[in-house]
Amino acid sequence: MEAHRVRAEFLMEFATGKYGDLQSEDVDALLWSFLPVEALMESGRT
């Protein structure tokens, strides 16, 4: 659940232009850097 909340916050910031003009790989890197370790481990299980 935490991962979804973090993702939603990031997407809202991204949508409002907070990060400027990013390429998709930049977005992926930023998104993963926002996630806590527990969320990363959880996503690896699915």
N, CA, C and O atoms as a GROMACS GRO file, in nm:
protein
  184
    1MET      N    1   0.082  -0.119   0.000
    1MET     CA    2   0.000   0.000   0.000
    1MET      C    3   0.086   0.126   0.000
    1MET      O    4   0.057   0.221  -0.072
    2GLU      N    5   0.190   0.125   0.080
    2GLU     CA    6   0.279   0.242   0.088
    2GLU      C    7   0.337   0.274  -0.049
    2GLU      O    8   0.350   0.390  -0.086
    3ALA      N    9   0.372   0.171  -0.124
    3ALA     CA   10   0.429   0.192  -0.257
    3ALA      C   11   0.331   0.266  -0.347
    3ALA      O   12   0.371   0.352  -0.425
    4HIS      N   13   0.204   0.233  -0.336
    4HIS     CA   14   0.103   0.299  -0.419
    4HIS      C   15   0.088   0.446  -0.380
    4HIS      O   16   0.070   0.532  -0.466
    5ARG      N   17   0.094   0.475  -0.250
    5ARG     CA   18   0.083   0.613  -0.204
    5ARG      C   19   0.202   0.695  -0.253
    5ARG      O   20   0.185   0.807  -0.301
    6VAL      N   21   0.321   0.638  -0.240
    6VAL     CA   22   0.441   0.708  -0.285
    6VAL      C   23   0.435   0.730  -0.435
    6VAL      O   24   0.468   0.839  -0.484
    7ARG      N   25   0.394   0.629  -0.509
    7ARG     CA   26   0.381   0.641  -0.654
    7ARG      C   27   0.284   0.752  -0.691
    7ARG      O   28   0.310   0.831  -0.782
    8ALA      N   29   0.171   0.757  -0.622
    8ALA     CA   30   0.070   0.859  -0.650
    8ALA      C   31   0.124   0.999  -0.622
    8ALA      O   32   0.101   1.091  -0.701
    9GLU      N   33   0.195   1.016  -0.512
    9GLU     CA   34   0.255   1.145  -0.480
    9GLU      C   35   0.354   1.186  -0.588
    9GLU      O   36   0.354   1.301  -0.632
   10PHE      N   37   0.438   1.092  -0.629
   10PHE     CA   38   0.537   1.121  -0.732
   10PHE      C   39   0.469   1.160  -0.863
   10PHE      O   40   0.508   1.258  -0.926
   11LEU      N   41   0.368   1.085  -0.903
   11LEU     CA   42   0.300   1.113  -1.028
   11LEU      C   43   0.232   1.249  -1.026
   11LEU      O   44   0.229   1.319  -1.128
   12MET      N   45   0.178   1.288  -0.911
   12MET     CA   46   0.117   1.421  -0.900
   12MET      C   47   0.223   1.530  -0.916
   12MET      O   48   0.201   1.628  -0.987
   13GLU      N   49   0.339   1.512  -0.852
   13GLU     CA   50   0.447   1.610  -0.865
   13GLU      C   51   0.497   1.614  -1.009
   13GLU      O   52   0.522   1.721  -1.063
   14PHE      N   53   0.511   1.498  -1.069
   14PHE     CA   54   0.558   1.491  -1.207
   14PHE      C   55   0.458   1.559  -1.301
   14PHE      O   56   0.498   1.634  -1.390
   15ALA      N   57   0.329   1.534  -1.279
   15ALA     CA   58   0.225   1.591  -1.365
   15ALA      C   59   0.221   1.744  -1.356
   15ALA      O   60   0.185   1.810  -1.453
   16THR      N   61   0.258   1.798  -1.241
   16THR     CA   62   0.256   1.943  -1.226
   16THR      C   63   0.385   2.008  -1.274
   16THR      O   64   0.401   2.129  -1.262
   17GLY      N   65   0.476   1.927  -1.328
   17GLY     CA   66   0.599   1.982  -1.387
   17GLY      C   67   0.711   2.006  -1.288
   17GLY      O   68   0.807   2.076  -1.321
   18LYS      N   69   0.702   1.951  -1.169
   18LYS     CA   70   0.805   1.974  -1.068
   18LYS      C   71   0.943   1.927  -1.116
   18LYS      O   72   1.044   1.985  -1.079
   19TYR      N   73   0.946   1.822  -1.197
   19TYR     CA   74   1.073   1.765  -1.240
   19TYR      C   75   1.114   1.807  -1.380
   19TYR      O   76   1.214   1.758  -1.433
   20GLY      N   77   1.039   1.898  -1.440
   20GLY     CA   78   1.075   1.947  -1.573
   20GLY      C   79   1.052   1.842  -1.680
   20GLY      O   80   0.962   1.759  -1.670
   21ASP      N   81   1.136   1.846  -1.782
   21ASP     CA   82   1.122   1.757  -1.898
   21ASP      C   83   1.211   1.635  -1.879
   21ASP      O   84   1.331   1.640  -1.904
   22LEU      N   85   1.151   1.525  -1.835
   22LEU     CA   86   1.227   1.403  -1.809
   22LEU      C   87   1.195   1.296  -1.913
   22LEU      O   88   1.084   1.290  -1.966
   23GLN      N   89   1.294   1.214  -1.941
   23GLN     CA   90   1.273   1.098  -2.027
   23GLN      C   91   1.215   0.985  -1.942
   23GLN      O   92   1.223   0.989  -1.819
   24SER      N   93   1.157   0.886  -2.006
   24SER     CA   94   1.091   0.778  -1.932
   24SER      C   95   1.188   0.704  -1.839
   24SER      O   96   1.150   0.664  -1.730
   25GLU      N   97   1.314   0.686  -1.883
   25GLU     CA   98   1.409   0.616  -1.795
   25GLU      C   99   1.443   0.702  -1.673
   25GLU      O  100   1.472   0.648  -1.566
   26ASP      N  101   1.441   0.834  -1.688
   26ASP     CA  102   1.463   0.922  -1.573
   26ASP      C  103   1.347   0.909  -1.474
   26ASP      O  104   1.368   0.908  -1.353
   27VAL      N  105   1.227   0.901  -1.528
   27VAL     CA  106   1.108   0.886  -1.444
   27VAL      C  107   1.116   0.755  -1.365
   27VAL      O  108   1.089   0.753  -1.246
   28ASP      N  109   1.154   0.647  -1.432
   28ASP     CA  110   1.168   0.517  -1.364
   28ASP      C  111   1.269   0.526  -1.251
   28ASP      O  112   1.242   0.480  -1.140
   29ALA      N  113   1.384   0.586  -1.278
   29ALA     CA  114   1.488   0.596  -1.176
   29ALA      C  115   1.440   0.680  -1.057
   29ALA      O  116   1.462   0.643  -0.942
   30LEU      N  117   1.376   0.791  -1.085
   30LEU     CA  118   1.324   0.875  -0.977
   30LEU      C  119   1.217   0.803  -0.897
   30LEU      O  120   1.217   0.808  -0.774
   31LEU      N  121   1.127   0.737  -0.966
   31LEU     CA  122   1.018   0.666  -0.898
   31LEU      C  123   1.074   0.560  -0.804
   31LEU      O  124   1.031   0.551  -0.689
   32TRP      N  125   1.168   0.480  -0.852
   32TRP     CA  126   1.225   0.376  -0.767
   32TRP      C  127   1.303   0.435  -0.651
   32TRP      O  128   1.308   0.375  -0.543
   33SER      N  129   1.365   0.551  -0.670
   33SER     CA  130   1.441   0.612  -0.562
   33SER      C  131   1.348   0.664  -0.451
   33SER      O  132   1.392   0.681  -0.338
   34PHE      N  133   1.222   0.688  -0.484
   34PHE     CA  134   1.125   0.736  -0.386
   34PHE      C  135   1.070   0.622  -0.300
   34PHE      O  136   1.021   0.647  -0.190
   35LEU      N  137   1.078   0.500  -0.349
   35LEU     CA  138   1.015   0.388  -0.278
   35LEU      C  139   1.103   0.339  -0.164
   35LEU      O  140   1.224   0.327  -0.179
   36PRO      N  141   1.042   0.310  -0.050
   36PRO     CA  142   1.117   0.251   0.061
   36PRO      C  143   1.160   0.108   0.027
   36PRO      O  144   1.100   0.043  -0.059
   37VAL      N  145   1.261   0.061   0.094
   37VAL     CA  146   1.315  -0.073   0.068
   37VAL      C  147   1.208  -0.180   0.079
   37VAL      O  148   1.205  -0.273   0.000
   38GLU      N  149   1.118  -0.168   0.178
   38GLU     CA  150   1.013  -0.267   0.196
   38GLU      C  151   0.926  -0.277   0.071
   38GLU      O  152   0.887  -0.387   0.030
   39ALA      N  153   0.895  -0.164   0.011
   39ALA     CA  154   0.812  -0.164  -0.109
   39ALA      C  155   0.886  -0.229  -0.226
   39ALA      O  156   0.826  -0.299  -0.307
   40LEU      N  157   1.015  -0.204  -0.234
   40LEU     CA  158   1.094  -0.265  -0.341
   40LEU      C  159   1.095  -0.417  -0.325
   40LEU      O  160   1.081  -0.490  -0.423
   41MET      N  161   1.112  -0.463  -0.202
   41MET     CA  162   1.115  -0.607  -0.178
   41MET      C  163   0.978  -0.668  -0.206
   41MET      O  164   0.969  -0.777  -0.262
   42GLU      N  165   0.872  -0.597  -0.169
   42GLU     CA  166   0.736  -0.645  -0.192
   42GLU      C  167   0.708  -0.656  -0.341
   42GLU      O  168   0.646  -0.753  -0.386
   43SER      N  169   0.752  -0.559  -0.419
   43SER     CA  170   0.726  -0.561  -0.563
   43SER      C  171   0.802  -0.674  -0.631
   43SER      O  172   0.760  -0.723  -0.736
   44GLY      N  173   0.912  -0.716  -0.572
   44GLY     CA  174   0.989  -0.826  -0.628
   44GLY      C  175   0.922  -0.960  -0.608
   44GLY      O  176   0.953  -1.057  -0.678
   45ARG      N  177   0.830  -0.967  -0.512
   45ARG     CA  178   0.761  -1.093  -0.483
   45ARG      C  179   0.645  -1.118  -0.576
   45ARG      O  180   0.599  -1.232  -0.587
   46THR      N  181   0.597  -1.015  -0.643
   46THR     CA  182   0.478  -1.033  -0.727
   46THR      C  183   0.514  -1.066  -0.868
   46THR      O  184   0.425  -1.084  -0.952
   0.00000   0.00000   0.00000
